């Protein structure tokens, strides 16, 4: 396990570092609490935290599994929230999980698979003690908002990639690899939507329901998190539509290109059919054929072939087939 940070806060200021093996008795008011951040804990270490902070066994089990969709559970006077982190790794979206235990005087975040630690968030909040002194509900909002804000970079990167695909589809034809990439991104966005839906529900419950450890004044902040999730969902929906449009555009251009090639082949086949037909007729072994023994017959036939071919070529050029 990696204990990223574990501190006691009072009136918005860091007081001292704490151990996960010690029980901290805080004051009854919200201005004093413990904030513990850990990553990939073992069962023994999670059970130690559970004993010291009276965490529910089912919540501890879910925090150890690290395969949950976003959700919020109420256990007596404590909350258990699961949020999913996401970042773009090579050509796919890599997911992590953050489980958050919230009590009146403690907040414990357990991270799995997320490379984006809360160190920067902790430093930012410690510079604003007026927010920290409000208690764990405002801190919970800050953590969830930090996680949701992490969705934006991957959406922006995917948007840039999709826009490049769109530009290339207009300028030239997409290859097999690029078409496969369109469907890969589309599958990743569908999986991402499965995370965004429950994340929005978690924010909605925190914003509207009467939950322990969450004051009425703090609900407005969770509405802001809900709005952020909705904006990400809107951009994901837009990306899926653009991907569909890019594929349809590429298909239409390919059909148009095939139609153009078909017209060109048909036009040249019609032109070449003239000398082929005339040469085939004069290749017959009949004695009585026009111009067969004429002195200038050969030149007349060649001239007729060239004239007809020229007229056909001009006609097809006018029709746009050549």
Buried (B, 14 or more C-beta within 10 A) or exposed (E): EEBBBBBBBBEBEBEEEBEBEEEBEBEEEBBBBBBBBBBBBEEEBBBBBBEBBBBBEEBBEBBBEBEBBBBBBBBEEBBBBBBBBBBBEEEEBBBBBBBBBBBBBBBBBBBBBBEBBBEEBBEEBBEEBEBBBBBBBBBBBBBBBBBBBBBEEBBEEBBEBBEEBBEBBEEEEBEEEBBEBBEEBBEBBEEBBEBBEBBBBBBBBBBEEEBBBBEEEBBEBBBBBBBBBBBBBEBBEEBBEBBEEBBEBBEEBBEEEEEEEEBEEEBBEBBEBBBEEBEEEBEEEEEEEEEEEEEEBEEEBEEBBEEBBEEBBEBBEEEEBB
